[in-house]
């Protein structure tokens, strides 16, 4: 049995959706960032990075969204969530997810988690980071819109784990100050994703 | 035939080493950051993100180090650079690479590329980021030392793509102001990596 540790409004939603898409048998455990549960001694045993998501499996614990998404796709091949038998096509999926993880999510994180990269008491530097977020996140999504999102799904005709991940990061567009009118394909993708049963179920549980 | 676009002293070294480890038939093309060649019209056709590395294949172009490393491992299975037939073990490899990509490399990047996350003219904010780098990069490598590097290789007895990636990021430790005495396993790993023929060949070409 798989167990997903998640927190509401975080990137753990991507793996949550993928588990639903896969038809996986899994349970969840909510981590409350407001109570700093991610820093508790019990949770640090699960993930010493003090972050979500984490996925407990029979073999051990996995972290990092791109790795978890690929793991779900490989563990439930019948769900066809990634092109598992085509190394190049699989690498395209992974390249997209890696971009989201290392560039787009990182740009976003400078709004709320600037203390990771400057002294948290340096209010001017924290504010300088926050001012840049609308520009840096907009640039990232513009690149997705222009170069990556093939349509109707990220990788074209086939729905993949990339769609769950893009949808997850697109939850933060308004708060990040992105002009939605400039990324119509991303917004249409977000709307169509929000109508999927797997997405509705994952969100309903996280926001319950 | 594969073609790797790289720049000296960047994370493209990881894929370069992996191609050597794989015994791949490949060529390379050097991008000179000092001449801003990554922003040239020709290179933007290769990688619209204006970054290295990029790998030209018969099927198309791949970017993002974790995706490229897994692609090399899957394309040259005889080299046994990743546990390809074990979804959990493969996910552990991917989780390590994703951490390096999205956390450790990102922490490092705040020393030289702070303009990505604040206005480049805000000298105080740029300096604030640079001051934090020794701490944030040290924390990342301490986590690798304590929780991830199983020894003798990252994943234990078997050498994998993770080793090429860790070695690559460990090139920057001194410049990032990390106290090497606190990460003896990482330093021993770096030394042993530097003696491998694949590593020597890749570095010799990049620094030629």
Interface residues (C-beta under 8 A of the other chain):
Chain A: X48 X49 X57 X59 X60 X62 X63 X64 X65 X66 X67 X68 X70 X71 X74 X75 X87 X88 X90 X91 X92 X94 X95 X97 X98 X99 X101 X102 X103 X105 X106 X107 X110 X116 X117 X118 X119 X122 X124 X125 X128 X129 X131 X132 X136 X143 X146 X147
Chain B: X48 X49 X57 X59 X60 X62 X63 X64 X65 X66 X67 X68 X70 X71 X74 X75 X87 X88 X90 X91 X92 X94 X95 X97 X98 X99 X101 X102 X103 X105 X106 X107 X110 X116 X117 X118 X119 X122 X124 X125 X128 X129 X131 X132 X136 X143 X146 X147
